[in-house]
Amino acid sequence: MNRGWMSIVAAGLMACVCLVAGCASTGFGGKKPLRVGITTDYPPLAFKQGGKVVGVEAELGRRLALELGTPVQFIELKWRDQIAYLLAGKTDIIMSGMSITDKRKLRIAFTEPYMRNGLMAMCRTEDKDFYATPDDILQSRANIGVKEGTTGDNFVQQNIQGARRVSVASPADAAYELRRRRIDLYIHDGHAVAWLVSDNEADFTGMWTPMTEEALGWGIRRTDAKFLERVNTILRTWKEDGTLRTALDRWMPYADEVEFLSTPAP
């Protein structure tokens, strides 16, 4: 074998070694799937369409698995079970519109933020004058729908003392409860509120001034430091090359109306 061919073979072997080392450092590669914990009741971030898991999180989950050189496996969970499944080793990452909070960081690690978030409110169009500002909502004695265990639920319990808190299972259920007047307001992540309003514009109105400012990130076990580092490296690349912006634009039809939500987190 001449020296030229020896150099080519050596370079190829080195590339293979680096690829294997990269996979080993994150625990993925080959046939082991990336197990993504996802709750599919949160359009446009994660929902079912024609039996398939779609949305921002689904698209980015598939891209992440591709970057890691491994198949993806979406594990559909109830929201309240996400962290428990991650800590039990039943999933590898939570990609489900999870806000980064200090309380959650006591149990799990988060990637760098990938999207802005904020709590917003939705009401029946006929009632919009009653809830024109955040102060109107804070002083309200209305029946307010929340999804249990979310930052919206926590916000209502801590800040709107005069309201009656009503637990609803999903954003879709909130729309139903608004129509039948069991609730007067729905407070949830702005992305879910904007999607519901855009899908029911004749019936509902959103209050587009966010009552909080949060950021979304992906949850990873605190013991998986190398995996966390690898995902953050991929995320930074996506921010720089436009991959993240393209995914957000694809799933958010309200970008012009709610610029706060449509802007990726720094």
GITA-V45444 format. One record per pair of residues at least 24 apart in sequence whose C-alpha atoms are under 8 Angstrom apart, sorted by the first residue. I is the first residue (numbers start at 1). J is the second residue. D is the distance in Angstrom with one decimal. If there is no record, write none. Layout:
I | J | D
I | J | D
//
This chain:
23 | 68 | 6.8
23 | 69 | 7.6
25 | 226 | 6.1
25 | 227 | 7.1
26 | 224 | 8.0
26 | 226 | 5.8
26 | 227 | 4.5
26 | 230 | 7.0
27 | 227 | 7.5
28 | 68 | 6.6
28 | 69 | 7.3
28 | 70 | 6.3
29 | 68 | 6.5
29 | 69 | 5.2
29 | 70 | 4.8
30 | 69 | 7.0
30 | 70 | 5.8
31 | 70 | 6.4
31 | 71 | 6.9
32 | 70 | 6.5
32 | 71 | 7.0
33 | 65 | 7.8
33 | 70 | 5.6
33 | 71 | 4.6
33 | 72 | 5.1
33 | 73 | 6.0
34 | 65 | 6.1
34 | 70 | 6.6
34 | 71 | 6.2
34 | 72 | 4.8
34 | 73 | 5.9
34 | 92 | 6.5
34 | 93 | 8.0
35 | 72 | 6.2
35 | 73 | 4.8
35 | 74 | 6.0
35 | 75 | 6.6
35 | 90 | 7.7
35 | 91 | 4.9
35 | 92 | 5.2
35 | 93 | 6.7
36 | 61 | 7.1
36 | 72 | 7.2
36 | 73 | 6.1
36 | 74 | 4.8
36 | 75 | 5.8
36 | 91 | 5.9
36 | 92 | 6.1
36 | 93 | 5.2
36 | 94 | 5.9
36 | 95 | 6.4
37 | 74 | 6.2
37 | 75 | 5.0
37 | 76 | 6.1
37 | 77 | 6.6
37 | 82 | 6.4
37 | 85 | 8.0
37 | 86 | 7.6
37 | 91 | 5.8
37 | 92 | 7.5
37 | 93 | 6.1
37 | 94 | 4.7
37 | 95 | 6.1
37 | 96 | 7.1
38 | 74 | 6.6
38 | 75 | 6.0
38 | 76 | 5.1
38 | 77 | 6.0
38 | 82 | 7.6
38 | 94 | 6.4
38 | 95 | 5.8
38 | 96 | 4.9
39 | 76 | 5.6
39 | 77 | 5.3
39 | 78 | 5.9
39 | 79 | 5.9
39 | 96 | 5.9
40 | 76 | 6.8
40 | 77 | 8.0
40 | 96 | 8.0
41 | 170 | 6.1
41 | 171 | 7.1
41 | 172 | 7.7
42 | 97 | 7.9
42 | 170 | 7.5
42 | 171 | 6.9
42 | 192 | 6.2
43 | 191 | 7.8
43 | 192 | 6.1
43 | 195 | 6.7
44 | 191 | 7.1
44 | 192 | 6.9
44 | 195 | 6.6
44 | 251 | 5.9
44 | 252 | 6.7
45 | 96 | 7.0
45 | 97 | 6.4
45 | 191 | 7.9
45 | 251 | 7.7
46 | 96 | 6.6
46 | 97 | 7.9
55 | 251 | 6.4
56 | 247 | 6.2
56 | 248 | 6.4
56 | 251 | 6.3
57 | 95 | 5.8
57 | 96 | 6.3
57 | 97 | 7.4
58 | 95 | 7.9
59 | 247 | 7.2
60 | 247 | 7.5
61 | 95 | 7.1
64 | 231 | 7.7
64 | 234 | 7.7
67 | 234 | 7.7
79 | 149 | 7.9
80 | 149 | 6.6
83 | 108 | 7.6
86 | 220 | 7.3
86 | 221 | 6.8
87 | 221 | 6.4
92 | 220 | 6.6
92 | 221 | 7.6
93 | 218 | 6.6
93 | 219 | 5.5
93 | 220 | 5.0
93 | 221 | 7.7
94 | 218 | 5.4
94 | 219 | 4.7
94 | 220 | 6.7
95 | 217 | 7.8
95 | 218 | 5.2
95 | 219 | 7.0
96 | 218 | 7.5
97 | 216 | 6.1
97 | 217 | 7.3
97 | 218 | 7.8
98 | 216 | 5.5
98 | 217 | 6.1
98 | 218 | 6.8
98 | 219 | 7.7
99 | 151 | 7.6
99 | 214 | 6.4
99 | 215 | 5.6
99 | 216 | 4.4
99 | 217 | 6.3
100 | 214 | 7.1
100 | 215 | 5.9
100 | 216 | 5.7
100 | 217 | 6.0
107 | 222 | 7.6
108 | 219 | 6.4
108 | 220 | 6.0
108 | 221 | 5.2
108 | 222 | 5.4
109 | 219 | 5.8
109 | 220 | 5.2
109 | 221 | 5.8
109 | 222 | 5.0
110 | 217 | 5.8
110 | 218 | 5.5
110 | 219 | 4.7
110 | 220 | 6.0
110 | 228 | 7.9
111 | 217 | 5.5
111 | 218 | 5.4
111 | 219 | 6.7
111 | 220 | 7.5
111 | 228 | 6.5
111 | 231 | 7.2
111 | 232 | 5.9
112 | 217 | 6.2
112 | 218 | 7.9
112 | 232 | 6.3
112 | 235 | 7.9
113 | 215 | 5.7
113 | 216 | 5.4
113 | 217 | 4.7
113 | 218 | 7.9
113 | 265 | 5.7
113 | 266 | 7.1
114 | 215 | 7.4
114 | 216 | 6.1
114 | 217 | 5.9
114 | 235 | 7.5
114 | 244 | 7.9
114 | 264 | 5.9
114 | 265 | 5.2
114 | 266 | 7.3
115 | 215 | 5.9
115 | 216 | 5.4
115 | 217 | 7.4
115 | 261 | 7.6
115 | 262 | 7.9
115 | 263 | 6.9
115 | 264 | 4.3
115 | 265 | 4.4
115 | 266 | 8.0
116 | 213 | 7.6
116 | 214 | 6.2
116 | 215 | 4.6
116 | 216 | 6.2
116 | 260 | 7.1
116 | 261 | 5.6
116 | 262 | 7.4
116 | 263 | 6.5
116 | 264 | 5.8
116 | 265 | 4.9
117 | 189 | 6.6
117 | 190 | 6.4
117 | 191 | 7.3
117 | 213 | 6.2
117 | 214 | 4.9
117 | 215 | 5.1
117 | 216 | 6.4
117 | 260 | 7.9
117 | 261 | 5.8
118 | 189 | 5.8
118 | 190 | 5.5
118 | 210 | 5.4
118 | 211 | 6.6
118 | 212 | 5.0
118 | 213 | 4.7
118 | 214 | 5.3
118 | 215 | 7.7
118 | 261 | 7.5
119 | 151 | 8.0
119 | 152 | 6.4
119 | 187 | 6.6
119 | 188 | 5.4
119 | 189 | 4.7
119 | 190 | 5.2
119 | 210 | 5.5
119 | 211 | 5.5
119 | 212 | 5.5
119 | 213 | 7.4
120 | 187 | 5.7
120 | 188 | 5.9
120 | 189 | 6.2
120 | 190 | 4.9
120 | 193 | 6.7
120 | 206 | 7.3
120 | 207 | 6.2
120 | 208 | 6.4
120 | 209 | 6.9
120 | 210 | 5.2
120 | 211 | 6.1
121 | 185 | 6.5
121 | 186 | 5.5
121 | 187 | 4.5
121 | 188 | 6.7
121 | 190 | 7.7
121 | 193 | 6.9
121 | 206 | 5.9
121 | 207 | 5.4
121 | 208 | 7.7
122 | 185 | 5.6
122 | 186 | 5.2
122 | 187 | 6.6
122 | 193 | 6.4
122 | 197 | 7.6
122 | 204 | 6.7
122 | 205 | 5.6
122 | 206 | 4.4
122 | 207 | 6.2
123 | 178 | 7.2
123 | 184 | 6.1
123 | 185 | 4.8
123 | 186 | 6.6
123 | 204 | 5.6
123 | 205 | 5.6
123 | 206 | 6.6
124 | 178 | 6.8
124 | 179 | 7.6
124 | 184 | 7.3
124 | 185 | 7.8
124 | 203 | 5.9
124 | 204 | 4.5
124 | 205 | 6.1
125 | 202 | 7.4
125 | 203 | 5.6
125 | 204 | 4.7
125 | 205 | 5.1
128 | 205 | 6.7
131 | 207 | 7.7
132 | 207 | 6.9
133 | 207 | 7.3
133 | 209 | 7.7
134 | 209 | 7.2
134 | 210 | 8.0
134 | 211 | 6.4
142 | 183 | 7.5
142 | 184 | 5.9
142 | 185 | 7.1
143 | 182 | 7.3
143 | 183 | 4.8
143 | 184 | 5.3
143 | 185 | 6.6
144 | 183 | 5.6
144 | 184 | 6.0
144 | 185 | 4.8
144 | 186 | 5.6
144 | 187 | 7.0
145 | 174 | 6.7
145 | 183 | 5.9
145 | 184 | 7.7
145 | 185 | 6.1
145 | 186 | 4.6
145 | 187 | 6.4
146 | 186 | 6.2
146 | 187 | 5.8
146 | 188 | 6.5
147 | 171 | 7.9
147 | 188 | 7.3
150 | 188 | 8.0
151 | 188 | 7.7
152 | 187 | 5.9
152 | 188 | 5.1
152 | 189 | 7.0
153 | 187 | 7.9
153 | 188 | 7.9
171 | 196 | 7.5
172 | 196 | 7.7
190 | 261 | 7.0
191 | 261 | 6.8
194 | 254 | 6.7
194 | 258 | 7.9
195 | 252 | 7.8
195 | 253 | 7.9
195 | 254 | 7.5
198 | 253 | 7.9
198 | 254 | 7.2
208 | 258 | 6.7
215 | 265 | 6.8
//
